[in-house]
Amino acid sequence: MSEQDSALDLSEAEAALERGDYGQGLELLLPLSEQHPINSPEGAGLRLLMITAWMGQGQEDKAIATCRLLSRCHDPKLRQQAKQLLGVLEAPSLDRPERWSMRMPQLELNGSGSGQTSTMRRRRSRRPEPPPSPPTGPTRSPGAGFAVLVMAVLLGITLLLSGCVQIEADLDLRGPDRLALTWDMRSTQERPLPWQKQFEQDLQREVPGLTIEQTGPGRQKISSRVVSSHELAQQMAAVVAVAGRAAGVSLPAPVLKLEERNWLLGVQQHLQLMVDLNDLPEIPGLEVHLSLNHGRVERTALSGTTTEVSWQGWRWNPLGLGAVVILMLMTSSMVLQVVRRKLGFGFPELPS
């Protein structure tokens, strides 16, 4: 038989198995199995089709014997399929309870003689009693308490996932009423959390003027431009609102105050930052660190508390310092001229 005829018979056998004609499928597969031994890939595939036909005809013995042979073939995929079929075929059959089946009433035909007509009597079958109700009672729709419990569990999971992160906020005072803020968020799991991804998307959409960088696995660096204290306070309020919404909590806006006194030589500055976390529940793994001017003043904000960070100092004015130096030089020059005249040298003259 040529390869083309074998392929044609194989396709006809598969079609017969698909429409449930297992007898015709076996008639086409048996000659092909004689040509291809079981240790060949074609022979193993033919035996699987024959097992399907035998299972459809109820010949489990032949199907089990062939499955055992295929479970020792070299192809791991076919070997796994054969083991699965063998587990199905060798599974013990379960007894069906009698109440799951319906019995037809028995009919009796009794004859009483040649002159008497035959009568048919039917016995009425008694309907089986319905099974008892389950001990849990009928199914009821969930009440309001169940919905509250589910919401509380989901909120707790959200807070737990959002808490496995360390947040470092550094407020840098660049000049008179010129500030910049940097947020460094680091996941303790060394991978970005769903809360961080949602937070980044919301920031890019709602808070303009921010630069977001991925500095490592699960690390985000958010930087603002150098702006005034009023603009930075509004930006911080927007960032905190977005972070609270992404974590499922509501947080008040932080308070930023900058007091400055401009003297001739410089500016006296008093910076104060207040963060209110009284409404934030205790979240395991959450760490919030606040710092001013690259770590000159550092504080750790805790859940359920209000944290205040303040710094006071001078920022010298280069123009004012230059004016003072020039004034001092001019004063020194005038003093030297007066001393020169008193010593009798007179005014300086040009050489003749």
Secondary structure, DSSP 8 states (H G I E B T S, - for coil): --HHHHHHHHHHHHHHHHTT-HHHHHHHHHHHHHHS-TTSHHHHHHHHHHHHHHHHHT-HHHHHHHHHHHTTSS-HHHHHHHHHHHHHHTS------GGGS-----EEEE---SSS--EEEE------------TT-S-----HHHHHHHHHHHHHHHHHHHHSEEEEEEEEEEETTEEEEEEEEEETTSS--HHHHHHHHHHHHH--SEEEEEEETTEEEEEE--B-HHHHHHHHHHHHHHHHHHHT------EEEEEEEE-SSEEEEEEEEEEE-TTS---TT-EEEEEETTTTEEEEE-TTSEEEEEEEEEEE-HHHHHHHHHHHHHHHHHHHHHHHHHTT--S-----
